[in-house]
Amino acid sequence: MIRVTPKAVEKIRQTLAKHGVGTEGGLRLGVQGGGCSGYSYVIRVEPQQRPTDNVYDFDGVRVFVDPKSLNLLKGMTLDYKESLIFSGFVFDNPNAKKTCGCGTSFSI
């Protein structure tokens, strides 16, 4: 299971509307090899889910996670932060043993 904070849900909703994604679309969360710590987070707008995706609904906002990525994201919370020097999604992943300084990659 993954969690998405209300602030992140609202930002995802705005992003999907901006990209003209209909009710079949959503936000993809995933993991790929690379980055300074071994794995990098993937986050992108998708027009529809894939057949093997795990689909989560957060107040009408759909989030897609492929089965392989879910193993590395179980228990993760996605938040959205805004400050004077940073605005963006923040991953709080309990599976990450080490993260890079920018927070976009991790190792297990």
QUIPE-V175080 format. One record per residue. PHI is phi in degrees with one decimal (* if undefined). PSI is psi in whole degrees, 0 to 359 (* if undefined). NEAR is the number of other ideal C-beta (glycine too) atoms within 8 Angstrom. Layout:
PHI PSI NEAR
PHI PSI NEAR
This chain:
* 144 5
-120.3 159 14
-121.5 149 7
-132.2 125 13
-70.2 158 10
-56.6 323 6
-64.6 319 9
-68.3 321 12
-58.8 315 12
-63.4 319 9
-66.9 321 10
-63.1 315 13
-56.8 314 10
-62.7 318 8
-65.1 316 10
-63.3 319 13
-64.0 318 8
-60.5 324 6
-89.9 2 8
67.6 30 5
-82.1 128 10
-79.8 193 6
-67.9 341 3
-81.5 344 6
-89.5 178 12
-176.1 193 13
-106.0 129 14
-92.4 128 13
-112.0 134 13
-159.0 184 11
-136.0 140 10
-136.6 156 7
-67.3 142 5
129.9 188 7
84.6 173 10
-75.2 345 4
-112.4 358 10
123.8 316 9
-126.9 146 14
-119.3 144 10
-76.9 144 11
-115.7 132 10
-143.6 121 8
-158.1 160 6
-80.6 136 11
-126.8 137 11
-71.3 337 7
-162.0 163 6
-75.7 161 10
-93.3 159 7
-57.5 328 4
-97.4 2 5
-65.2 146 10
-86.2 129 8
-115.5 127 9
-115.1 142 10
-116.4 122 8
-120.5 98 9
53.6 44 6
87.1 358 5
-101.9 126 13
-94.0 138 10
-125.2 128 16
-106.7 135 14
-136.4 125 14
-72.6 155 12
-58.0 321 9
-65.9 317 7
-67.3 326 12
-58.6 325 11
-59.0 328 7
-93.8 350 11
-112.0 359 14
-54.8 130 9
84.5 359 9
-73.3 148 12
-117.0 129 10
-101.2 126 15
-125.0 169 11
-127.4 126 12
-118.4 145 9
-133.3 130 5
-147.7 184 6
-66.5 330 2
-111.3 354 3
-152.4 137 6
-139.2 126 5
165.1 176 6
-74.5 143 9
-124.2 130 9
-100.5 123 11
-110.3 95 8
-109.5 111 11
-68.1 346 6
-82.3 343 11
-77.2 122 10
-87.0 332 6
-147.4 139 6
-125.9 160 10
-82.2 170 10
-62.9 328 4
-86.4 348 5
82.3 9 7
-100.4 356 7
-139.4 160 14
-154.7 168 16
-131.1 159 10
-116.6 * 8
